[in-house]
Amino acid sequence: MSQFQSALDTSIPGLKRLIQTHLKFSLARDASTATKRDWWLATCKAAQSVVVERMIATQAVHHNSNAKRVYYLSLEFLMGRLFSNTIYSAGIMENMVHALEELGLDFEELRSEEYDMGLGNGGLGRLAACFLDSLATLDLPAIGYGIHYQYGLFKQEFRNGYQVELPDAWMRDGTPWEIVRPEHATEIKVYGYVENVFDDRGNYVSRWNGWKKLLGIPYDIPIPGYGTNTVNYLRLWESRAAEDFDFEAFNRGGYDEAVREKNHSETISKVLYPNDKTESGKELRLLQQYFFVACSLKDIIRRFRKTNEDWSEFPEKVAIQLNDTHPAVAIVEMMRLLLDEYSMSWGPAWELVTKTFAYTNHTLLPEALEKWSVGLFQKVLPRHLQIIFEINKLFLDEVEARWPGDTTKKQILSLIEEGPTQMVRMAHLSVVGSHSVNGVAALHTELLKKELFPEFDALYPGKFNNKTNGITPRRWLLACNPRLSDLITSKIGHGWERNLDKLRELEAFADNEEFKSAFMHVKHANKVDLARIIKESCDVSVDPSALFDVQIKRLHEYKRQHLNLLHILALYRRLLQDPSLDITPRVFVFAAKAAPGYDLAKCIIKAINSVGKVINNDKRINDRLKVVFLPNYRVSLAQRIVPAADLSEQISTAGKEASGTGNMKLALNGALTIGTLDGANVEIREEVGDDNIFIFGMTVEEVNALWARGYNPQDYYNADEELRAVVDWVGSNYFTPDEPHGVLSMLRDNLYYSDPFLCLPDFRSYSDAQKRVDAAFRDKDKWAKMAILNTARVGKFSSDRTIMEYAKEIWKLDQKPF
């Protein structure tokens, strides 16, 4: 039984009073003049009151029991909107909706007032947000650490089909969810130089001098668990100058000089992922990464030393998870702190570090494995570079002991990559400095061990393990698809929200005509909603009874949005050549952002928009095809697209997608997957069954064999008349008649000359799989059953399951319910 007793009245009258109190005393507004945003803010503050009360109680339980905590370090937390999620998790949704109704307010209208938090980009950040939700729901003591970005990645608009990047000023109007903690401000050091000197005990030591100070100000966002009292939090660091203002310079008229240091310091937390094509951009990225991990480690140590004196207990009370390589410099910073500030000797310090840190790898792509030049490290973090060289020296002694005289092994494994420019390999540092390295899908982990890090796997047997990703069902079913949630609960009751395996009970209704009809009615209603959004955003009218074919994710060649486009062009061409061709009407829905400096990805966006404009206005095809690219993809938009999807496009080149989580969200909401045997698609197929998924394309082994033989895209181009026609068509000026010739030729040339992600070899298999989709969708009864079985069988992909595996197998973390 819970020991926690709330002092707040969360009945309908109680919530009404709480909202009205915050409107008056927190916002200084009168009910008669309050705007919709005022009411939204007052409602947020009312919900936040409920959550903060539990957060204070949670932290007291963790402190008093001296609980071990996990600290999740991530450069991204793609939180989206918190309004619905907070109210659901606080267990006050029903009463809150009624309280708002009695105040003359509509819950759905209010939640549209919220701006998505711009703290992440794609799957990495959304996974981190799901993990925070699951950690709290499972009563696991945890704190997330990241950066309090003033601007998110960017706000995306399309102008004449081209992506245009605008500032994502998500903080412009503030947010009701965060709590500033100036009392925990943290100073860190950057730049300077290292001197070797004698200390006061006659020891020859390294001393970091000439540094500049930065100040980190923490902002806390409470993270409530669902169906429990536990509320953890996410701590985000904002950078400020240690001294805001040069008063002397100001007095002598040097106004710009007076604030120069302040402006430079605050740039560090200004924007998510500054363009790192320039040296100054690279320097800012490294500063960002060091800034947040240095602040976080000081905070972690402060918390540890409040109740513990013996450093040997540190790994017993602290687990630190590195979400990809962005926080990898934390390993070196922890060594620096132990050596320089706590006077620990090297051996015990390194043992403590390696017992504390664990590393999650999220990519097999070589270009995504971070490396920093030795020169940049020397400039920004000179003491850390010295420590990295020492770690590497001792590590290479291990390699020598394992493979005596094998210079090649040393070159492969070294933390320093030799070449024209020496580079620090952050992934190697993460592996060497952690006691656990995990992949995020079964296939991905095997490829990590066999292809990316086989020597490390041989050197450290047992260090590599798999933790297949998951998603939180609270956000990705309960909150985003209330119609389906209510239908599920009407058949199997509550409980699935915290135990997604309970959805298996829906299998009993897969042949029930009434349930199939209700299930597809929900899908249609969600498609009607999305059709309205498409009309508002793209000015394109679509038929909700058509097949909604959805590809929503980051725009990257390996995710192969351009393979999807080739198939769309093939369908369009078939219809033009045979107007009587009987095909299922389709609405192709895209949403994605391309990195500002990624020219080919931006060309693919332009191509999709240009092709879509022509297709959508071609009366010859009778509206049987529509192509829409929804702008400014974000969590709140995904929450509207996912419930409406019929078909989920998961078509990455086999061996390139680490896991994927969009595939899980779409399947959970009753979309059927068309995909390659890549990432978590492999495990989704195992769960839903071969008959309820559309698999196509080469396997990892076949991909490797093709490259080994020598891949020439022109062999496939010349052998397939339809493929040749659509490749040439997209590169012509047909879809861009009013623009300079060849604006889309980059895409055609990429496919014809290099095709690095093998669209051409997989095109025919993909096209054939789409024919199977067409046939299945015509059989409404069969499709309904397949959709129901997808929802029923993907319980494995709950982030609750993932987090319990981390807690038991990596962090050794106990649950602390109260």
N, C-alpha and C positions, 0 to 999 in steps of 0.2 A: 504494500500500500504506500502511496506517495506521502512523504513527510511535508511536502510543500503546501502551504496554504496562502492563496492569493489575498491581498488586501483590496483588490479591485473587483467591482461588480461587473461581470461580463454578460449579464442578462440583457435582453433587448432594451429595457429602460436604462440600465446601467451604461450600456454603450452609447445610447443617445446622449446621456448626460456628459459622458467623457468627451464625445465629439464636440458638443456645445461648449464645454469648458475650455478645450484647446482652441476652438475658434475664437473665443473671447480673450483668454488670458495668454495663450501662446502666440496668436496671430493678431490680436487687438482688432478683431473684426466683429461687426454686428450681423446677425442672421439676415436682416433685411437688405443689407448691401453686399453681402459676401458673394464672390464669384464662384464659379464651378471649381476653379483651382483652389480657392480658399477652403471650400468644403473637402476637396481631395486632401489637402495638406492636414486639415484638422482630423480627418479620418485616419490618415497615416500616423499622425502623432498619437491618436487613441490606440491604434494597433501596436505602435512602438512602445507605449506605456506598459501594455500587457507583456510584451516580449522582454523589455528591459528589466522588469521586476524578476522575471525568471532567469535572465542572464546574471544578475547580481547573485541570485541564489545558487546558480550553477557554479560560478567562479568561487563562491565560498566553499561549496562541497569539494571542488577540485583542490583548492588551497589547503583546507583543513585535513584532507586525507593524504596530502602530499602525493597526489596522483601523477603517474607518468602521463605526459602529453605528447601528441604528435604535432609537429610544426610543419605545415605544408607551404613550401616556398615556390611561388610561381610568378612569372612576369605578367601573366594574364589571369584575370577572373572575369569571364563573360557572364555577368550576373543578370543582364536584361532588366526587366521591371520586377520590383519586389512587392508591389501592392497586394496582388492576389495571393502570391506564394506565402507572404507573411501572415495574412489573415487565415488562409487554410491551415498553415502549420500551427498557428496559435489556437486552433480549434474553435474559432469564433465566426466562421464564415456564415453559417445560417443566421445567427443572431445579428451579425453585422448587416447583412442584406436587408433584414426586416427593420433594423434600426434606421437604416438609410431611407427605406421606403416611407417610414413614419415621419421622416424629416423632409419628405418630398423629393428625394434624390434617387438616382438610378445607379446601381453598382457598376454596370457595364460602361456607362458614360463616364463615371468618375475615373475608372482605371485607365481610360485613354488619355488622361491628363499627364501620365507619367512618361518621362523621357528615359530611354534605355541607358543604363550605366555604361559609359565608354571605356571599359577596363579590359577589353580583350578583343580578339580578332576572329578566331575560328574554333575548331574542335578542342585545341589545347586549353583554351580559357573556359569553354563551356564545360569540359570535363571537370576542371577544377571547381567550378560552381556546383556541379552535381555532387562531387565528392564532399564539399562542405555541408551540403544538405544531408547526405547520408551519414556523415560523422555525427552530426547533431541528433539525427533520428535514431541512431544506434547507441546513443548515450556514451560516445567515445570522447574523452577529453582532447580537444584539438583547437588550434589557432591557425588560420591562414595568414600568410604575409605576402604583400604585394606593393604596388606603387599607386599612389593617389593621383592618377593622371588628370590634368586639367582638361585635356582634349583626348578623345578616343582616336581610333585609327583614322577615319575620315568619314564624312557624310558624302554619300555617293549620289550624284545626279547624272542623267543622260542628256547630252545635248547633241542633236543630230546623230544619235546612236552611240556617241563616244562617251566613255566614262569621264566624268569631271569630279575631282576631289575637292571638297569644301571642309572647313573646320567642323569637327564634331564637338561642339561646345556643350557637352552634356551637363557641365556644372554651372552653366550660365545663371540659372535660377535657383541654384542650390539643390540640396536633396534632404528630405526629412529623415532619412534612415541613418545618417552617420553621426557619431559622437566624437568631437575633437578631444584629444588627451594631451594638452600642452605640458602637463606635469611629467610625462614620459618622453619629452623631447630628447633626442640623442645626437651627440656630436660624433662626426667621423672625419677621417683625414684622407686627403688625396694629393697627388703630385709629390714634389720634393725629391730627395735623394737619400741614399743610405751611406752611413759611415761605419766603419769597423773601429770600435773603441774598447778600452778597458772599463768595466763597470766598477762599482764601489767595493766589490769583493775580489777584484783582480782577475776577473774572467774577460776574455776577448769576445765581445758581442757586437751584433749589428744594431745600429740605431737609426731609425727613420727620422730625418730632419727636414726642415724647409717646406713642410707640407702646408696646404690650405685646409681650413675647416669648413665643413658643411653641417647644416643642422637638419635633422629629420623630425618632422612633426607627425605623430600618429593620429589617424582617424579610424575609429572602430565602427564596423557595420555588424549588428547582431545577426546571427544565423540560427533561427529556431528550428528545432527538430519537430517532426510531425508525430502527433500522438504521444508526446513525451514532454516533460518539463525542461529538458536540457536545451540551453541556448548557448552555443559557442559564438565566436566572433571572427571576423576578418579584419586584420589590422593593415591599413594602407599608409605608406609613408609619403609625405609631401616634403620636397626639398626647399630649404630656405638658406639664405646666407647667415653665417654665424653672427656677422655684424651687418645689419640691414643698410646702414647709411653712413657715408663719410661726411660728417658734419663740417670738417675743415675745408674739404673740397667744395662743398656747397657754398660756404661763406665767401670763398674767393671767386665764385661765379662758375665753377666747373660742375654744372648741374648733371650733365651726362656721366661725368666721372664719379659723381657722388653716389650714383645708383648702379654703376657698372657691375660691381661684384655681386650685388643683390640680384640683378637680372640674369647674370651668368649662372648663379647657383640655382635659381628657380627654374631654369631651362631643363634641368635634369628630370623633373616630374611634369614637364609641360605636355608632352605628347607621347602616345604609345607608338613604338617602333619608328623612330626618326629614320629617314632614308640613309642607309649606310653605304651608299656608293662613293661618298667622299670620305676623306680622312677625318674631317671634323665630325661627320655623321658616325663613323666607326668609334671615335673617341667618346661621343655622347652616349652611344649604346653601351660601351664598356662602363662608363661612369654610372649609367642607370642601373646596370646589373650589380655593380659593387655597392652602390649607395643603398639599395634596398636590402641586400643580404647583410651588409655591415650593421645597419640599423637593427635588423631583425635579430642577429646573433647577440648583440649587446642586450637587447630586450629579453631574449631567451635566458641568457646568463644571469641577468638581474633577477628574473623570476626564480630561477633555480637556486640562487644563493640566498634568497629570502628564507628558505626552509632547509637548506642543505649546506654542509661545510666541506664534505669529503668529495673531491673531484672524481674519485673512482666511481662514485654513484651517478655521475652525469649520464652515461648511457642507460642507466636503470630508470631515469626520470625524464629523459629527453630522446625523442626520435625525430630526425629531420629528413623530410622527403624532398628531393630535388625534382621538380616537375620539368623534365628536359634539361638541357645544358645551360639555360639562361642563368640559373642560380649557382652554377658550378664553382664560381670563385669563392663561394661560402666555405668550401673545404680548405682553401688556402687562408682565408681570413680567420677561420677557427684556429688553425695552426699558429698564425701570427699572434692572435690574442693569448693563446696558452703559453707560447714561447716568450713573447715580449712584455706582456702586461701581467701575466700570472707566474712568470719565472719557472715554467715547467720545462723539464728536459725533453729532448726530441722523442725518445722512445715511448714514454708514457703518453705524451701529447698525441702522437700519431695513432697509438692504439685506441685512445679515447675517441679521436675523430672518426676512425674507420668503423668503430662500433656504433657510432651515432648516425652517420649519414647513410641514406639509401637513394638510389637513382632510378628514375623511370625514363627509359628511352622511348621517343615518340616517332622516330623516323629512320628509314633506311637510305634516304637520299643523301648522297655525299655533300651536296651544296648546303644542306640544312644542318650538317654537323659543324657546330661553331668552331672557328679558329680565330685567334687574335695574334697579330704580329708581336714579336718579342720587343720591337722598338716601341710599340704603343703601350705595352705593359710597363716597359722601363720608364716611360714618361708619366703614366697615370698612377701606377702602383709598383714603384721600384722595389719595395720590401717584399711584395708578393712574388715578383719575378724571381728574386733570390731564393725564396722558399720553394717555388716550383722547380727550380733547377736542382735543389737539394732533394726534393721528393723524387725527381726523375733519376738522379744519380743512385739513390738507394734502391729504387724500383728496378733499374737496369742491372743492379747487382743480383736481384732476384731472378731476372731473365737469364743472366749469365749462369747462375747456379742450375737453372732448369734446362737450358740449352747451351752448354759451354761452347764458346767460340763461334756461335751462330750470329754473325753480324746482321744478317737479313732480318732475323727475328727482332733484334734490337731496333732496327730502323722502323719496322712495322709497329712495334709496341711503344716506342718512345713517346713521352708527352710532348716532345719538341719535334716538329716536322722540319727536316732540313731541306733547303732549297735556296733559290735566289734571295728569298725572305724567310727567315726563321719564323715559324708559327707555333703558338701554344695550342695544342689540341684539347679542347674542353671536354669532349666526350671521353677521351682517354683518361683525363684527370678525374672525371666522374666515376669511371669504372674502378680506377686504382684506389680512390679515396672513399669508396662505399663498401659496406658489407653485403649489399644486395643490389643487383641490377635486374630490372624487370622490363619485359616487353608488354604490349597491351593487347595482344591477341595471340592465339596459339601458333598460327602461321608466322606472325611477325617475330615471336620469340625464337622459333626454330631458325629463321633467317638471320636473326641477330647472332646466334651461336655458330651457324654454318658459314655465313657469307660476310657479315660485317665485322664480327669480333671472334673468329675461330681461335686465334692464338690466346686471347684473354680467357676464353672458355676452357682451353686446355690448361692454362696456368692456374686458373681459379675454379676448379670443378665444383659445381653446386652453387656458385654465386649467381648465375643467371636463372631466372624463374619467370613464369608467366602470370600476369594478372589481367585477364581479358576485361576491357573497359565495360562500363555500364552507364546507364542514365537514370536520373531520379524520376520515378513514376508520379511523384507529386507535381512536378513541373510539367512533365511530358505526357501526362494523361489526365490526371485529376484537374489541374488548373487550365490546361490548354484545350481540353476536349470534354467539357462538362456534360454534353449530351451523351457521349459514349460512356463516361464514368457513371452517370446515373443509370444507364441501361445495364451495365455490368453489375452494379450494386443491386439492381432489382432482381437479378437472377442468382447471384452467388453471395450477396451480402457484403458487408465491409470486411476489412482485413487485408484485402489485396494491396491496399495503399502502402502497407509496411511489409508485406510478404507477397511479392509479385508472382511467385510460383502458384499461388492460389488461382491465378487466371486459368490454369489447366482445367478447372471445373467448367469452363465455358465449352470445352470440347463436347460435353454432353448435349449442347444446344446447336452444334454445327449443322445438324440435319433437321432441326426444328424450323418449320416454315415460318411460323410467327416470329421467331427470334431472328432468322435471316432477313425477313422483311424489315423488322425494326432496326437491325444493324445497318442495312443499306439505306434506310430512311435517314438515319443519323449522318451517314456519309454524304448523302445528297444535300441535307440541310447545311453541312459544313462547306460543301462545294458552292452552294448558293451564296454563302457569306464571302467566300474567296472570290467568286465572280464579281461581287460588288466591289471588293478591294481592287481587283484587276481593272475594272471600269474606271474607278476613281484615280488609280495610279498611272495607268497606261492608255486610257481612253479606248480600250478594246472590249467589245462585247463578246462574251463566251457563253456557251451552253453548258449548264451544270450537269446535263445528262451525258455529255461527252466523257471520254476517258481522260482523266487529269494525270498527265505524265510529268513527273516532277524531278528536277535535278537542282538541289539547293546545297551549296557548300562553297568553300573558297575556290576562286577561279585559278586553276593550275593545270598545266599540260597533262600531268599524270592522272588527274581526275577525269580528263578526256571529255570535257563539254563539247569539244570539236568533233568527237566521234558521234555524239548525239546529233549534232548539227548535220553531219553527213547523212545520217539516216533520215532526218527531216527533209533534206533536199531530195533524197531518193524517193520518198513518199510523194512529195510535191511533183516531181518529174513524172512519176507513174500516173498520177491523176491527170496531168496535162496531156500525156500521150494516150490515156484511155479514160475519158471522162465517165465512162460507165463502171469503172473499177469500184468494187464494193469493199470499202474499208471502214473500220470503226472510226467515227469522228474523234479527233483528239485535240486536247489543249496541252501544248508543251509549255511548262512553267519553269523558268530559270530564275534564280536569285543568287548573286555572288558578287564579291568585290575582288578586283585584281590589285596586287601591290602596285603602288604608283610608278615604280621603275621597271615593271614587268611588261615590256612592249608587246610580246606575242599574246599574253593573256588579255591585254586591253584590245588587241586586234580581234581576238575571238569574241569579246563582248560586242564590238562594233559589227562583226559579221552576223552574230545571232540577231541583233537588233535590225540590221539592214534586211536580212532574209525575212525576218518576221514581218517587217513593214510591207514587203511585197506580197507575201503569202496572205496576210490578214486582209489585204485590199483586192485580192484577185477573185472576182466573182465567178470565174470559171470553175472553181473547186467547191463552190456552194457551202462555204464555212466548215468543210470537213476537217480542215487543219487550221489551228490558230497557234501562234507563237508569241509568248509574252515574257519579257525580262523585267521582273519587278525590281525597282531601284532601292538602294540603301538597305541591303540585307542585314538583318539584326535579329536578336532573339525574339522580340515581340512580333516581328513579321513571320518568323519561322513558326511561332505558335499558332498562327492563322493558316499557314500553308500545310503543315504536317497533318492536321486532322482531315484536310480535304483531299489529300493525295490518294489516287488509285494505284499508281505505279511509282515505285521508288528506284531511281537510276543510281546504281552503285557500280560504275563501269570503269574503275581505275585499272591500269595495266597490272596484271598479276605480279605481286611482289613489291609493289610501290606504296600501297596504303597500309599504314601500320595497323589500324583497326577500323576507324570510322565510328561515329556515334549517330550520325544522321540516319544510317541504315537501321539502327535500333529504334530510334524515335518513330520513324515512318512505319516500320513493321508493327510496333506496339499499337499504333493507331489504325491498323487494318489495311495498310498499303502492301501490295505484293512487290517483291524485289526482283528487278532484272539486274544481274550483276556477274562479275567475274569471280573466280575462286581466289579472292584477295582479302586480306585483313580479316575482319570479323564476319564477312560474308560466308566464309567456310563454316563457322560455328552456327550462324543463323540457319544455313541449310541443314545442318545436323539436327537443329531443334525443330524446325517447321516441317521438314521432310522434303524430299526431291520433288514431290508433286505440287508443292505450294510455293515454289520459287522458280525463277527463270534464269538458269545458269548458261553462260556462253563463254567463248573465247579460250585463249591459251592458258595453260597452267604455268606456274612458276618454272617448272622443269622445261616445259616447251618454249617458254620465253628465253631461258638461258641457252637452250639448244639452238634456237634461231640465231641468237647473237654469236654463238660459237661458230656456226656455219658461215656467218657473214650475211647480215641483213641488207637487202637492197629494196627499198620501197617501190622502186619502179617495176620490179618483177610483178608485184600485186596490182599496181596501177595498170600495167599493160595487159594483164590477164583477165581483168574484170571490166567489161564495157560500162556498166552502170557506175561503178566506183570511179573510173577514169572521168566520166562525164561530170559527176558531182564535184570532184576535186577541182577540175578545170572551171566549172561553173562558179564556184564560190570565189575563185581568184580572179574572175573576169570583172568587167565593170557593169554587169547586168543588174546587180543589186544596189549599185551606187552610181547611177547614171549622171547625177548632178555634181559629182565630186571628181577630183583629179584621178586619172586612170591609175589603177593598181593599188588603191588604198588597202585592198584586202589580199594583195599578192603575197604578203609576208606569210599568211596562213597557208596559201596554196604551195608556196616554195618550201615551207617547213614540212608539209606532208610529202611532197614530191622528192625532195632531196635528202631529208634526214629522218623524219617521222620517229623521233627518239622514243615515243611511248606507244608505238606499234598500233596505231589506229587502222592502218590499211590491212594488215594480216587479220585483225579481229572484226573487220567490217562485215564480212559475209555472215559469219557466225552470229554477230549482233543482229543483223537484219533478219536472219531466220528466227532468232529468239523473239524478236518483235512480232513476227507473224504468229508465233504461238501465243503471245500476249493478246493479239487481236482476236484470235479464235476463242480464247478463254473468256475474254470480256463479253463476247456475244452471248455466251451461256450464263445468263444472270444468276441462275441458281448455283452453278458451279463456282462462279467468281465469289459469290457471297460466302460460300463454305470455305473457300481458300482464304478469304480475308479474315474470317472469324478464327480460323486455325492459326493464322499469323499472330493475331492478338493473343490467343490462348497459349501459345507455345514459346513466347520470347521472355518468359519470366527470368530466365538465366541472366538477362542483360540489364538487370537492375543494378544500379551503382551500390545498393546496399550489400549485395553479394560480393561485389568487387572489394568494397571497403572492409568487409569482415575478413576477406582473404589477406589483405594488407595487414590488418590489425593482428591477426593470429600468426601469420607466417613471417612477416617482416618486422613490424613494430613491437610485437609482444605487448599489446595494449589491452588493458581491461576496460570493460564497460562500467560506467558509474551512474546508474539510474538513481533517482531520488524522488 
